[in-house]
Amino acid sequence: MSKLYLVGVGPGSEKYLTFEALNVVGSSDILMGSKRALKLFPDTKAEKIELNAKNMGEMLNLAVSKACEGRAVALLSTGDPGFSGVLKPIKKLAGKLEFEVIPGISSIQICASKLQISWDEANIITMHGKGISGELISLLSNGRTTIILPNNTIEETVEYLLDQGIDPNRRAAVCENLSYENEKIVEVQLKELLNEQFGYMCVLVVY
Ligand SMILES: C[S@@+](CC[C@H](N)C(=O)[O-])C[C@H]1O[C@@H](n2cnc3c(N)ncnc32)[C@H](O)[C@@H]1O
């Protein structure tokens, strides 16, 4: 039976792949995902199609149409598909096509584990697809630890927070490249994050 599977592949290292993700990928005809996600499955015989920020819309449509044609398609999503992942756009595109979500370990979860944060007591917010907004500022004022997936650089995000009057001495952390060999975790005062260089793959925490 053909189907579209939205497969969470975790934060990056193969050690955080689930058995179910491996099973579904192993029985798919087509694998679609970022270069990084596709690299997790070097031995698959499935056809591989690379997604990137520029071709995302076109490729999600292609995933739906290939599945409608009868192919088993695994659409790989870093972390979990339901958190700033492919679930939201696919729900809009799928129409009557049946699809299934295979959960993955989100970068938010790995971050919470590394920093020993009980995430049932934390604010969790993504800036992906919406930019930095006042919503973040009001969360930062409710007394809970806030775990943020930034859309801008850490520098831009911290500058915004300081401009909005957030206390520069608040404790903060950045978890970069979680689960990779170059993983870096920095815990300092918020203002001190401006002295560090970070790439795109970061989770920001403000205590
Ligand atoms: C489009 S969102 C996808 C989030 C993903 N669905 C999840 O559950 O983690 C991409 C963002 O996730 C975060 N991210 C994903 N993998 C990460 C990792 N290994 N280390 C740190 N942050 C990561 C970064 O903030 C990155 O900009």
The ligand as an SDF file (V2000), in Angstrom:
LIG
                    3D

 27 29  0  0  0  0  0  0  0  0999 V2000
   13.0380   24.0230   10.9540 C   0  0  0  0  0  0  0  0  0  0  0  0
   13.4490   23.8140   12.6450 S   0  0  0  0  0  0  0  0  0  0  0  0
   13.1410   22.1120   12.8600 C   0  0  0  0  0  0  0  0  0  0  0  0
   12.9570   21.7110   14.3000 C   0  0  0  0  0  0  0  0  0  0  0  0
   12.7840   20.2060   14.4400 C   0  0  0  0  0  0  0  0  0  0  0  0
   11.5480   19.7620   13.8530 N   0  0  0  0  0  0  0  0  0  0  0  0
   12.8660   19.7220   15.8770 C   0  0  0  0  0  0  0  0  0  0  0  0
   11.9050   19.1400   16.3930 O   0  0  0  0  0  0  0  0  0  0  0  0
   13.9470   19.9050   16.4700 O   0  0  0  0  0  0  0  0  0  0  0  0
   15.2180   23.8850   12.5550 C   0  0  0  0  0  0  0  0  0  0  0  0
   15.7900   24.4120   13.8540 C   0  0  0  0  0  0  0  0  0  0  0  0
   15.8330   23.3750   14.8160 O   0  0  0  0  0  0  0  0  0  0  0  0
   16.9520   23.5560   15.6680 C   0  0  0  0  0  0  0  0  0  0  0  0
   17.7890   22.3540   15.5910 N   0  0  0  0  0  0  0  0  0  0  0  0
   17.5770   21.2650   14.8290 C   0  0  0  0  0  0  0  0  0  0  0  0
   18.5430   20.3460   15.0380 N   0  0  0  0  0  0  0  0  0  0  0  0
   19.3790   20.8750   15.9620 C   0  0  0  0  0  0  0  0  0  0  0  0
   20.5810   20.4180   16.5860 C   0  0  0  0  0  0  0  0  0  0  0  0
   21.1060   19.2380   16.2910 N   0  0  0  0  0  0  0  0  0  0  0  0
   21.1780   21.2330   17.4740 N   0  0  0  0  0  0  0  0  0  0  0  0
   20.6520   22.4400   17.7780 C   0  0  0  0  0  0  0  0  0  0  0  0
   19.5320   22.9170   17.2120 N   0  0  0  0  0  0  0  0  0  0  0  0
   18.9040   22.1530   16.3140 C   0  0  0  0  0  0  0  0  0  0  0  0
   17.6880   24.7970   15.1770 C   0  0  0  0  0  0  0  0  0  0  0  0
   17.1950   25.9010   15.9100 O   0  0  0  0  0  0  0  0  0  0  0  0
   17.2210   24.8970   13.7380 C   0  0  0  0  0  0  0  0  0  0  0  0
   17.2620   26.2190   13.2940 O   0  0  0  0  0  0  0  0  0  0  0  0
  1  2  1  0
  2  3  1  0
  2 10  1  0
  3  4  1  0
  4  5  1  0
  5  6  1  0
  5  7  1  0
  7  8  2  0
  7  9  1  0
 10 11  1  0
 11 12  1  0
 11 26  1  0
 12 13  1  0
 13 14  1  0
 13 24  1  0
 14 15  1  0
 14 23  1  0
 15 16  2  0
 16 17  1  0
 17 18  1  0
 17 23  2  0
 18 19  1  0
 18 20  2  0
 20 21  1  0
 21 22  2  0
 22 23  1  0
 24 25  1  0
 24 26  1  0
 26 27  1  0
M  CHG  2   2   1   9  -1
M  END
$$$$
